[in-house]
Each structure stands twice: as structure tokens, then as C-alpha cells.
Amino acid sequence: MICPKRQVLNFFHGFKSSRLLSSSPDSTTKIQGCLSDITILDLTRILAGPFCTMLLSDLGAKVIKVEKPGKGDETRSWGPPYANGDAAYYLSINRNKKSIAVDFKKSEGLKILEKLVAQSDVFIENYIPGKLSEMGLGYDDLNKINPGIIYCSISGFGPTGPYARRAGFDVIAASMGGLLAITGPEGGAPCKVGVASTDLSTGLYAHGAILAALHQRTHTGLGMKIDCNLLSTQVSLLANLGVGYLNAGLVPQRRGTAHENVVPYQAFKCADGRYITICAGSDKMFHSICKVVFPSDEAEKVINDPKYVDNASRNVNRKELVDLIEKALARKPMQEWLKDFEGTGISYGPVNDVDLVFEDPQVIHNQSVIDVDHNKGGKIKLLGPAVKYQPLAPNLTAFREKMTSPPDVGEHTIQVLEQLGYDQKSIEQLKEKKIIQCSK
């Protein structure tokens, strides 16, 4: 993938760059290793950036996580819960990475980063816009060192504009971007989504943008600047609701588990207090739901009622129809309804608590949980990749063996510095000056 880029680097710098953290190919590097020749210098913390780089590491990229000496990434302390002394939050998004702890506010620390930039393909950061430029680590600075560098910035609100210098967190972007206003019970207060969906979606956007930039570089040999921000991500995620307002002036309201446009499309309480979600994505599916939920004579009556003849009519008469379905589903416990819906072609599913998610047979079949050897001993369980690539990885067996535990702060500082050409004496001097931290 990066041969054209290497040629350009040779032309500009007059040397053949060595690859950091390289290893000889083996049977496992071919498994899920589409990016095995890519090195990423990761200056991100918290969630969006680390999630992005974890996804790239799952594809084989070598990710060097740059942390501040001391406590490192803030999420290391975002607990409980903990596993082997590490916060589960941190563990969830930092597998397969190498950690170096460097104080790059000092000139000798900055020099280390500049050497890393010369040998990296991607530089990703989530500082407040302008901060890294003030330190000599802006895009223009790094482009002079490595014209092939892909520089990805993740911010709260964008690199320019009235909010550019504000600190941005997921819940703030979700608040300002409309997500909290459309989430929660009808007539109730705004609600935060259960996970940081704006952060995670921004990480996905950045992940895709970096892959596109790497592809573009195979044609031009040159890198580029990528800007992602939480607010723009959240506005884009308004999707049909945003377009509905822009073109029809309809301001979406909170509807609990219900859909703004499709009826029925929500969770219903069953006789045992558990909930089942059913969705009528078409008139045909609505008819099938009626035939399962209602006695046969009542089902035909509902199906043929002009008030429910199509989705637009069901929207107008939403409350009456939902009441009918609620009463019908309250007759049986959830497990009985699941059996009744099986094989009907209806889209349905139980509302699972998180513990039940990991007992679900399809989740188990999809190998959504992986066991990884922890660097402090024993094993930890992590959420595995959601995407499989065939024939690269028809199963995750070999890929799991290649997985590495999220690193300690500075766990790989010495290893990386040695590969950059630093000798033991120089490393000890950097440690004495507190420019670097080494956990091992």
C-alpha cells in the first residue's frame, strides 16, 4: 500500500526510512493484516481518537500511543469497574497498541516525536485546535518532515469558528447537536444515550477518512490534513430527522423507544415485565405482526381498518394502535412471544440487559467477545472486531492469538527509542530529566 509513499520520502529526504516496530512476516500477519505496513503515531486520549486507532490496529496497523509521563490517558482512571488494576473504559479501546511516555513540551521530547513522524504514515491528535501548532507539531510543521504524513485532527467543534477553542466532550456535542432533545420518554426530560455514540461515530468517521487518505496517497505519494469534529458528526447523525426539519419544518419530539416515522416500531411490555421490540418496516410486515399479536378475527379487523391501512395512516392514529398492541402483548411473557414471532419474517427482538447480551446465541456465534493475555498476568475479556474479512480471516482464532493487551503508561518507551537509534546512555539521561517514562 505504501510503496509510492516510500519513493516520495526517498526523493525528498534522500534516505530509505526503516519501519518502526516491524516484524518478519508470518502466518498471522496475513490474518486481518490489511494495514500491516502502516505506522500510526497516536496523540489522542479519551474515546473518539483511541477508538479510531484501535480499529486501525485491528487491521494490522502499528499504533504508537504517545502519552504524558505520569498518569497517561485520562481514561486509565475512569473507574470502577477495573480489570487487573486498569479501568474497563481504558481497556475497551486500547488493545494492540504500544505506549511511549514523552514530555514533548520540552525540546528533547519534541525531537523524539519529530523522529517518529519521519517514520510514520499517520499522525492523529485530539488537542484543542491550535495547541499543537504552538508546540511545533501542526500539520505544516510535520509536512516539512514527512510530506507523506496523513495528519488527522479530532476536535469538539472544528478547527475554526466561534467554538473552535472550546473543550469538547461527547455529551456536549450530543446536547448541542440535538441528540439529547430527541432522546427520552415522550413528554419527559432530555436523556443521554447509554453509550458515547457521538464520540464513537466520530472515531468511525476518522477511521474511514484515514483509510481514504492512505488510498489517495498510493496515487500521489503525498499526505493530507483531515479534520473531524464531534459537533459535525452529531449533526450528520440527525439523518432523516434533520432532513425532515430542513425540508418540512418538522421539529422532532422525544418518543421513547418509538420511531418518528414508522408505526409500530418500538418496545412493548410483556406479561412478565420484560420488553420486546417489534418493527413494521412495511405494510406486509404490519399484517404479519397483527396475525401473531391478535386473535385471528381481531387481526383481520385491525388489518382492514382504514385507520391502519398504510404507514401514513398508522402515524396519524399512532396512539390508538400502540394501545391495542400494548394490551395484546401484555397477555403473555416475553419468551412465549419470541417463540410466536420465530419464523414469521417479522423484525423483532428482546430488550436485553447487558448481561443477557453476552448470553445471546447469535452474539456467541459471532465471536463478539475475545480473551486477551493481560500484561500483568491472567486474561481479560474484550469486545472483538465487528467486521470480518474473507478470506483474510474466515474466523478469529489466529487473530485472537495476535491480540495484545492495552499497554501500561510508557511500556514500550525503551523499545521505540532503541529503534529510533537511542543508546542506553541517552535513554537514561532522558529518564533523569523526566522527559520520558518507562514502565519496564
Buried (B, 14 or more C-beta within 10 A) or exposed (E): BBEBBBEBBEEBEEEEBEBBBEEEEEEBBBBBBBBBBBBBBBBBBBBBBBBBBBBBBBBBBBBBBBBBBEEBBBBBEBBEEBBEEBBBBBBBBBBBBBBBBBBBEBEBBBBBBBBBBBBBBBBBBBBBBEEBEEBBBBBEBBBEBBBBBBBBBBBBBBBEEEBBBBEBBBBBBBBBBBBBBBBBEEEEEBBBBEEBBBBBBBBBBBBEBBBEBBEBBEEEBBBBBBBBBBBBBBBEBBEEBBEBBEEEEEEBEBBEEBBBBBBBBBBBBBEEEBBBBBBBEEBEBBBBBBBBBBEEEEBBEBBEBEEBEEBEBBBEBBEEBBEBBBEBBEEBEBEEBBEBBEEEEBBBBBBBEEEEEEEBEEBEEEBBEBEBEBBEEEEBEBEBBEEBBEEBBEEBEBBBEBBBBBBBBBBBBBBBBEBBEBEEEBBEBBBEEEBBBBBE
